[in-house]
Amino acid sequence: MMNWDYAQPVAIRFGKGRATEVNDVAASMGLHNGLLVTTPSFVRNGQAQRLVDARDGMLTTVFSQFSPNPDVTEVDACATAIKANGCEFVVALGGGSAMDLAKAAASICMGDESIAQYHGTGKTLPGEHLPLIALPTTAGTGSEVTCVSVLTDRALGKKAPIVSDGFYPSVAIVDPELTYSVPPYVTACTGMDVLSQAIEGFWSKGHQPICDACALHAAKLVFQYLPIAAAHPDDEAAYIEAREKMCEASIIAGLAFTLPKTTSSHACSFPLTNLYGIPHGEACALTLDYFARINQDAQGGRVQEFARALGFANASAMADAIYKLKASLGLRTDLSDLSLGDEQIAELVRISRHPNLYNNPVEISDDMLDAMYRSLAGIG
């Protein structure tokens, strides 16, 4: 027997062309003066201005000065811009970085503190926050339906998630058309993040039935459609379908892991990104097949059942498929190019002992991490 709870407070609007519904959403909430958080690339290519122009004056300010792994100082700067312009709501247009920054800024702007006071400190954020409308442009993080903001404190060399119920967007508008121009490499990285979220959400110690069902659905979609979405084949109809299905996978994987939380691969992704600049999804994928083998017989055979439900003979075959998928996408399958030594391996092991690691169904020892990183590095 198990007790479990489920709640999902984000209203989801899914479908091609629905990005135009921002005005309707804001107006329905009585909001008129918004700040747009988006990446510098969307400012350069005119997408940000087009969105502002189409909002009939409802978006009055654009904030784009942040890095791919948003720093706590950038969150504070965005919060300052929100307050300086008297903004009533926030719109986030972009991938996980834009979402993460917007979530944190929409909360921290309600007071005078720095978000750094809540980053890895265990201090609970106040619940008050500005309404947030999320428009994801990648099929990857699922951040548009989660209460998680992953931030970096470069001054302290720390990357970690902050969890707050105030981080849930009010509305997520998922328009697959916004993802059509995403380059193949970014598509591959974000797609493997989706797969990692789904699989880790399933085997997490905090798993529960509704999230389990979402995890299985999302993982099936990734195995089937990510190779097509990342390849941009001549068949335009197949490409458009694959983009739509990956957006579906992303948002459903977000539902799959929000409550159970991610586990080992995400824990190990943080040092790989912080120390060696490996993009988040690629870093997660690097160890996902390794942990699939470690966890294959955990939880009374649930992981084996999950693999068979995906169409694989067993969890080991699923691990093989994960490896083949990332290799076919041109993503890393090892760390041999980094010429890691004993000191670097020890540092990876130490920083991998992140809270997410303790959600893993099998206890992961330092020796296991050491063996994994040595194998990936190609050293004995």
Secondary structure as a PSIPRED ss2 file (coil, helix, strand):
# PSIPRED VFORMAT (PSIPRED V4.0)

   1 M C   1.000  0.000  0.000
   2 M C   1.000  0.000  0.000
   3 N C   1.000  0.000  0.000
   4 W C   1.000  0.000  0.000
   5 D C   1.000  0.000  0.000
   6 Y C   1.000  0.000  0.000
   7 A C   1.000  0.000  0.000
   8 Q C   1.000  0.000  0.000
   9 P C   1.000  0.000  0.000
  10 V C   1.000  0.000  0.000
  11 A E   0.000  0.000  1.000
  12 I E   0.000  0.000  1.000
  13 R E   0.000  0.000  1.000
  14 F E   0.000  0.000  1.000
  15 G C   1.000  0.000  0.000
  16 K C   1.000  0.000  0.000
  17 G C   1.000  0.000  0.000
  18 R H   0.000  1.000  0.000
  19 A H   0.000  1.000  0.000
  20 T H   0.000  1.000  0.000
  21 E H   0.000  1.000  0.000
  22 V H   0.000  1.000  0.000
  23 N H   0.000  1.000  0.000
  24 D H   0.000  1.000  0.000
  25 V H   0.000  1.000  0.000
  26 A H   0.000  1.000  0.000
  27 A H   0.000  1.000  0.000
  28 S H   0.000  1.000  0.000
  29 M C   1.000  0.000  0.000
  30 G C   1.000  0.000  0.000
  31 L C   1.000  0.000  0.000
  32 H C   1.000  0.000  0.000
  33 N C   1.000  0.000  0.000
  34 G E   0.000  0.000  1.000
  35 L E   0.000  0.000  1.000
  36 L E   0.000  0.000  1.000
  37 V E   0.000  0.000  1.000
  38 T E   0.000  0.000  1.000
  39 T C   1.000  0.000  0.000
  40 P H   0.000  1.000  0.000
  41 S H   0.000  1.000  0.000
  42 F H   0.000  1.000  0.000
  43 V H   0.000  1.000  0.000
  44 R H   0.000  1.000  0.000
  45 N C   1.000  0.000  0.000
  46 G C   1.000  0.000  0.000
  47 Q H   0.000  1.000  0.000
  48 A H   0.000  1.000  0.000
  49 Q H   0.000  1.000  0.000
  50 R H   0.000  1.000  0.000
  51 L H   0.000  1.000  0.000
  52 V H   0.000  1.000  0.000
  53 D H   0.000  1.000  0.000
  54 A C   1.000  0.000  0.000
  55 R C   1.000  0.000  0.000
  56 D C   1.000  0.000  0.000
  57 G C   1.000  0.000  0.000
  58 M C   1.000  0.000  0.000
  59 L E   0.000  0.000  1.000
  60 T E   0.000  0.000  1.000
  61 T E   0.000  0.000  1.000
  62 V E   0.000  0.000  1.000
  63 F E   0.000  0.000  1.000
  64 S C   1.000  0.000  0.000
  65 Q C   1.000  0.000  0.000
  66 F C   1.000  0.000  0.000
  67 S C   1.000  0.000  0.000
  68 P C   1.000  0.000  0.000
  69 N C   1.000  0.000  0.000
  70 P C   1.000  0.000  0.000
  71 D E   0.000  0.000  1.000
  72 V H   0.000  1.000  0.000
  73 T H   0.000  1.000  0.000
  74 E H   0.000  1.000  0.000
  75 V H   0.000  1.000  0.000
  76 D H   0.000  1.000  0.000
  77 A H   0.000  1.000  0.000
  78 C H   0.000  1.000  0.000
  79 A H   0.000  1.000  0.000
  80 T H   0.000  1.000  0.000
  81 A H   0.000  1.000  0.000
  82 I H   0.000  1.000  0.000
  83 K H   0.000  1.000  0.000
  84 A H   0.000  1.000  0.000
  85 N C   1.000  0.000  0.000
  86 G C   1.000  0.000  0.000
  87 C C   1.000  0.000  0.000
  88 E C   1.000  0.000  0.000
  89 F E   0.000  0.000  1.000
  90 V E   0.000  0.000  1.000
  91 V E   0.000  0.000  1.000
  92 A E   0.000  0.000  1.000
  93 L E   0.000  0.000  1.000
  94 G E   0.000  0.000  1.000
  95 G C   1.000  0.000  0.000
  96 G H   0.000  1.000  0.000
  97 S H   0.000  1.000  0.000
  98 A H   0.000  1.000  0.000
  99 M H   0.000  1.000  0.000
 100 D H   0.000  1.000  0.000
 101 L H   0.000  1.000  0.000
 102 A H   0.000  1.000  0.000
 103 K H   0.000  1.000  0.000
 104 A H   0.000  1.000  0.000
 105 A H   0.000  1.000  0.000
 106 A H   0.000  1.000  0.000
 107 S H   0.000  1.000  0.000
 108 I H   0.000  1.000  0.000
 109 C C   1.000  0.000  0.000
 110 M C   1.000  0.000  0.000
 111 G C   1.000  0.000  0.000
 112 D C   1.000  0.000  0.000
 113 E C   1.000  0.000  0.000
 114 S C   1.000  0.000  0.000
 115 I H   0.000  1.000  0.000
 116 A H   0.000  1.000  0.000
 117 Q H   0.000  1.000  0.000
 118 Y H   0.000  1.000  0.000
 119 H C   1.000  0.000  0.000
 120 G C   1.000  0.000  0.000
 121 T C   1.000  0.000  0.000
 122 G C   1.000  0.000  0.000
 123 K C   1.000  0.000  0.000
 124 T C   1.000  0.000  0.000
 125 L C   1.000  0.000  0.000
 126 P C   1.000  0.000  0.000
 127 G C   1.000  0.000  0.000
 128 E C   1.000  0.000  0.000
 129 H C   1.000  0.000  0.000
 130 L C   1.000  0.000  0.000
 131 P C   1.000  0.000  0.000
 132 L E   0.000  0.000  1.000
 133 I E   0.000  0.000  1.000
 134 A E   0.000  0.000  1.000
 135 L E   0.000  0.000  1.000
 136 P E   0.000  0.000  1.000
 137 T C   1.000  0.000  0.000
 138 T C   1.000  0.000  0.000
 139 A C   1.000  0.000  0.000
 140 G C   1.000  0.000  0.000
 141 T C   1.000  0.000  0.000
 142 G C   1.000  0.000  0.000
 143 S H   0.000  1.000  0.000
 144 E H   0.000  1.000  0.000
 145 V H   0.000  1.000  0.000
 146 T C   1.000  0.000  0.000
 147 C C   1.000  0.000  0.000
 148 V E   0.000  0.000  1.000
 149 S E   0.000  0.000  1.000
 150 V E   0.000  0.000  1.000
 151 L E   0.000  0.000  1.000
 152 T E   0.000  0.000  1.000
 153 D E   0.000  0.000  1.000
 154 R C   1.000  0.000  0.000
 155 A C   1.000  0.000  0.000
 156 L C   1.000  0.000  0.000
 157 G C   1.000  0.000  0.000
 158 K E   0.000  0.000  1.000
 159 K E   0.000  0.000  1.000
 160 A E   0.000  0.000  1.000
 161 P E   0.000  0.000  1.000
 162 I E   0.000  0.000  1.000
 163 V E   0.000  0.000  1.000
 164 S C   1.000  0.000  0.000
 165 D H   0.000  1.000  0.000
 166 G H   0.000  1.000  0.000
 167 F H   0.000  1.000  0.000
 168 Y C   1.000  0.000  0.000
 169 P C   1.000  0.000  0.000
 170 S C   1.000  0.000  0.000
 171 V E   0.000  0.000  1.000
 172 A E   0.000  0.000  1.000
 173 I E   0.000  0.000  1.000
 174 V E   0.000  0.000  1.000
 175 D C   1.000  0.000  0.000
 176 P H   0.000  1.000  0.000
 177 E H   0.000  1.000  0.000
 178 L H   0.000  1.000  0.000
 179 T H   0.000  1.000  0.000
 180 Y C   1.000  0.000  0.000
 181 S C   1.000  0.000  0.000
 182 V C   1.000  0.000  0.000
 183 P C   1.000  0.000  0.000
 184 P H   0.000  1.000  0.000
 185 Y H   0.000  1.000  0.000
 186 V H   0.000  1.000  0.000
 187 T H   0.000  1.000  0.000
 188 A H   0.000  1.000  0.000
 189 C H   0.000  1.000  0.000
 190 T H   0.000  1.000  0.000
 191 G H   0.000  1.000  0.000
 192 M H   0.000  1.000  0.000
 193 D H   0.000  1.000  0.000
 194 V H   0.000  1.000  0.000
 195 L H   0.000  1.000  0.000
 196 S H   0.000  1.000  0.000
 197 Q H   0.000  1.000  0.000
 198 A H   0.000  1.000  0.000
 199 I H   0.000  1.000  0.000
 200 E H   0.000  1.000  0.000
 201 G H   0.000  1.000  0.000
 202 F H   0.000  1.000  0.000
 203 W H   0.000  1.000  0.000
 204 S C   1.000  0.000  0.000
 205 K C   1.000  0.000  0.000
 206 G C   1.000  0.000  0.000
 207 H C   1.000  0.000  0.000
 208 Q C   1.000  0.000  0.000
 209 P H   0.000  1.000  0.000
 210 I H   0.000  1.000  0.000
 211 C H   0.000  1.000  0.000
 212 D H   0.000  1.000  0.000
 213 A H   0.000  1.000  0.000
 214 C H   0.000  1.000  0.000
 215 A H   0.000  1.000  0.000
 216 L H   0.000  1.000  0.000
 217 H H   0.000  1.000  0.000
 218 A H   0.000  1.000  0.000
 219 A H   0.000  1.000  0.000
 220 K H   0.000  1.000  0.000
 221 L H   0.000  1.000  0.000
 222 V H   0.000  1.000  0.000
 223 F H   0.000  1.000  0.000
 224 Q H   0.000  1.000  0.000
 225 Y H   0.000  1.000  0.000
 226 L H   0.000  1.000  0.000
 227 P H   0.000  1.000  0.000
 228 I H   0.000  1.000  0.000
 229 A H   0.000  1.000  0.000
 230 A H   0.000  1.000  0.000
 231 A H   0.000  1.000  0.000
 232 H C   1.000  0.000  0.000
 233 P C   1.000  0.000  0.000
 234 D C   1.000  0.000  0.000
 235 D C   1.000  0.000  0.000
 236 E H   0.000  1.000  0.000
 237 A H   0.000  1.000  0.000
 238 A H   0.000  1.000  0.000
 239 Y H   0.000  1.000  0.000
 240 I H   0.000  1.000  0.000
 241 E H   0.000  1.000  0.000
 242 A H   0.000  1.000  0.000
 243 R H   0.000  1.000  0.000
 244 E H   0.000  1.000  0.000
 245 K H   0.000  1.000  0.000
 246 M H   0.000  1.000  0.000
 247 C H   0.000  1.000  0.000
 248 E H   0.000  1.000  0.000
 249 A H   0.000  1.000  0.000
 250 S H   0.000  1.000  0.000
 251 I H   0.000  1.000  0.000
 252 I H   0.000  1.000  0.000
 253 A H   0.000  1.000  0.000
 254 G H   0.000  1.000  0.000
 255 L H   0.000  1.000  0.000
 256 A H   0.000  1.000  0.000
 257 F H   0.000  1.000  0.000
 258 T H   0.000  1.000  0.000
 259 L C   1.000  0.000  0.000
 260 P C   1.000  0.000  0.000
 261 K C   1.000  0.000  0.000
 262 T C   1.000  0.000  0.000
 263 T C   1.000  0.000  0.000
 264 S H   0.000  1.000  0.000
 265 S H   0.000  1.000  0.000
 266 H H   0.000  1.000  0.000
 267 A H   0.000  1.000  0.000
 268 C H   0.000  1.000  0.000
 269 S H   0.000  1.000  0.000
 270 F H   0.000  1.000  0.000
 271 P H   0.000  1.000  0.000
 272 L H   0.000  1.000  0.000
 273 T H   0.000  1.000  0.000
 274 N H   0.000  1.000  0.000
 275 L H   0.000  1.000  0.000
 276 Y H   0.000  1.000  0.000
 277 G C   1.000  0.000  0.000
 278 I C   1.000  0.000  0.000
 279 P C   1.000  0.000  0.000
 280 H H   0.000  1.000  0.000
 281 G H   0.000  1.000  0.000
 282 E H   0.000  1.000  0.000
 283 A H   0.000  1.000  0.000
 284 C H   0.000  1.000  0.000
 285 A H   0.000  1.000  0.000
 286 L H   0.000  1.000  0.000
 287 T H   0.000  1.000  0.000
 288 L H   0.000  1.000  0.000
 289 D H   0.000  1.000  0.000
 290 Y H   0.000  1.000  0.000
 291 F H   0.000  1.000  0.000
 292 A H   0.000  1.000  0.000
 293 R H   0.000  1.000  0.000
 294 I H   0.000  1.000  0.000
 295 N C   1.000  0.000  0.000
 296 Q C   1.000  0.000  0.000
 297 D C   1.000  0.000  0.000
 298 A C   1.000  0.000  0.000
 299 Q H   0.000  1.000  0.000
 300 G H   0.000  1.000  0.000
 301 G H   0.000  1.000  0.000
 302 R H   0.000  1.000  0.000
 303 V H   0.000  1.000  0.000
 304 Q H   0.000  1.000  0.000
 305 E H   0.000  1.000  0.000
 306 F H   0.000  1.000  0.000
 307 A H   0.000  1.000  0.000
 308 R H   0.000  1.000  0.000
 309 A H   0.000  1.000  0.000
 310 L C   1.000  0.000  0.000
 311 G C   1.000  0.000  0.000
 312 F C   1.000  0.000  0.000
 313 A C   1.000  0.000  0.000
 314 N C   1.000  0.000  0.000
 315 A H   0.000  1.000  0.000
 316 S H   0.000  1.000  0.000
 317 A H   0.000  1.000  0.000
 318 M H   0.000  1.000  0.000
 319 A H   0.000  1.000  0.000
 320 D H   0.000  1.000  0.000
 321 A H   0.000  1.000  0.000
 322 I H   0.000  1.000  0.000
 323 Y H   0.000  1.000  0.000
 324 K H   0.000  1.000  0.000
 325 L H   0.000  1.000  0.000
 326 K H   0.000  1.000  0.000
 327 A H   0.000  1.000  0.000
 328 S H   0.000  1.000  0.000
 329 L C   1.000  0.000  0.000
 330 G C   1.000  0.000  0.000
 331 L C   1.000  0.000  0.000
 332 R C   1.000  0.000  0.000
 333 T C   1.000  0.000  0.000
 334 D C   1.000  0.000  0.000
 335 L C   1.000  0.000  0.000
 336 S H   0.000  1.000  0.000
 337 D H   0.000  1.000  0.000
 338 L H   0.000  1.000  0.000
 339 S C   1.000  0.000  0.000
 340 L C   1.000  0.000  0.000
 341 G C   1.000  0.000  0.000
 342 D H   0.000  1.000  0.000
 343 E H   0.000  1.000  0.000
 344 Q H   0.000  1.000  0.000
 345 I H   0.000  1.000  0.000
 346 A H   0.000  1.000  0.000
 347 E H   0.000  1.000  0.000
 348 L H   0.000  1.000  0.000
 349 V H   0.000  1.000  0.000
 350 R H   0.000  1.000  0.000
 351 I H   0.000  1.000  0.000
 352 S H   0.000  1.000  0.000
 353 R C   1.000  0.000  0.000
 354 H C   1.000  0.000  0.000
 355 P H   0.000  1.000  0.000
 356 N H   0.000  1.000  0.000
 357 L H   0.000  1.000  0.000
 358 Y H   0.000  1.000  0.000
 359 N H   0.000  1.000  0.000
 360 N C   1.000  0.000  0.000
 361 P C   1.000  0.000  0.000
 362 V C   1.000  0.000  0.000
 363 E C   1.000  0.000  0.000
 364 I C   1.000  0.000  0.000
 365 S C   1.000  0.000  0.000
 366 D H   0.000  1.000  0.000
 367 D H   0.000  1.000  0.000
 368 M H   0.000  1.000  0.000
 369 L H   0.000  1.000  0.000
 370 D H   0.000  1.000  0.000
 371 A H   0.000  1.000  0.000
 372 M H   0.000  1.000  0.000
 373 Y H   0.000  1.000  0.000
 374 R H   0.000  1.000  0.000
 375 S H   0.000  1.000  0.000
 376 L H   0.000  1.000  0.000
 377 A H   0.000  1.000  0.000
 378 G C   1.000  0.000  0.000
 379 I C   1.000  0.000  0.000
 380 G C   1.000  0.000  0.000
